[in-house]
Amino acid sequence: METVKYNETFFLITLILLPLSSMEASSCDDYGNFQPYRTSFHFQAHKNWLNDPNGPLYYKGFYHLFYQHNPLAPYFGDIMVWGHSVSQDLVNWIQLEPAIYPSDPSDINSCWSGSATILPDGKPVMLYTGSDTNKHQVTVLAEPKDASDPLLREWVKAKGNPVMVPPSNVPVDGFRDPTTAWQGQDGRWRVIVGAEEKDSEKGMAILYHSDDFYQWIKYPVPLLESQITGMWECPDFFPVSVTGREGVDTSVNNSSVRHVLKASYGGSDCYVIGSYSSETEIFSADSEFTNTADDLKYDYGTLYASKAFFDSAKNRRISWGWIMEKDSSEDDIVKGWAGIMGLPREIWLGRSGKKLMQWPVEEINNLRARNVSLYNKKLESGSVLEISGITASQADIEVAFDLRGLENDPEISDLEEVDQAALLAGYSASVRGIYGPFGLLALASNDLAEHTAIFFRVIRRGNGYSVVMSSDESKSSLRDNIEKATYGTVLDIDPRHEKISLRCLIDHSVIESFGGEGRSVITSRVYPKIAIGEESRLYVFNHGTKGVTISSLEAWSMRKAQINSNAT
Ligand code: DQQ
């Protein structure tokens, strides 16, 4: 296996240099190869394949991000390892040698996804999916060889591995991705493992108990299941505070928290919110997984297999997710890498108690450089206004639209009640409405032949109004061999009473869009052919028949972060 050499001196020098991270929006990699899709502030492996985030944690001053990695090629491999990088600020990352790799009978065919748990004595322990000698999926336990090493470079596997094997009602290849464990009120450990039932569409979170963390006993009933989703990959289960944005540790359970269960299936990270008691061992969810567009999702675009952890340094819960490629495997081989992580997002329960909120961690703002702004600008019907003066391919934009006079418009009654089909059509920027589409055209070419539209549209809902947020990739690239999707979701905003806000983080081939101050997120993975580097433009537009007011718009060029560029 190819390994990445770690050099202590280099590490220290790099940390000292980090604040000098450059402004360049370069399209070349370290070897001078043209790399228009390589990102500048999203986490990526130095080269080759990356997928799910694994075992994120904070330990002795360092954030650790492990990830599914094929160190030998830019495609998913027969032998997968845990890549490993560390950071002191969640922005700049140093790549270390793979931390966990096949070595024992229980993981000899791959080390797949898993999670970290910090034990009461402060030491981390990993539970992850091993593909054993028979390619059966089992749960493997690993501990740091030297817990005094803040970089946690070496891991040893427990003698008693595997600590869990697929139960008889589960296929041997349908049992994986243990979560972070939590302690119940009785002091016992609990953990869930994603699974599917044999010969059915039932997805499950199988629950296990342990007194010592080494011996795990299956609880008779799953913590939750759904008859219609198929396999649950990368489940996550954690408490969220009902009183504010602060995060709580995974074992906290009292009247001031509710619990979130996230399951990855059908290409999305779907979640339910509910109440959990470790005494009854019942998680009672407020809603069900539907396997339809009605599911609550972390991201209504491209984001999968996310994992959240409690950041004890700043008392917040942070979630990482994987943004997969939509390019062909042949093109991945040419560019030499595949797979990007979404930005680390703070995640908390919204005030309604019905939905999660997400926002890029505050440290990302430290990359903001040159800034332009405009205030109280009326955007007439048909306008397309360039936002110049920033690096449009590497930028952070916050814009708010004010439609609060809307109810005084006599034509507002012309807005029709929107049914599901009309809603789906509304995700396309080419469908003209009264108020909307209006928003941003990102990674756009001069002539707009290429652009990704991130926009809003006001719709009628029941007795009131609401707003659809969309990201339309249909014109994102003149290349024709890539998938271009059109995504959308309804934001819980009544435009008569609240401004409609959007934050877009644009990073060469990724656009992460946060609507309504984090109520909904849509990530687009795009591959422009001409709107790259300096040729990329940013516009604000209004294609609706009525004018809208931009109450504020601020846009920043983003500096380039140091991400795993130390590796050789
Ligand atoms: N990826 C891992 C699995 C997981 C899947 C393998 C989700 O453990 O179920 O790389 O993307």
Residues whose N, C-alpha, C, O or C-beta is under 5 A from the ligand:
A	BS01	DQQ	D52 Q68 W112 S113 T129 R176 D177 E233 C234 A305
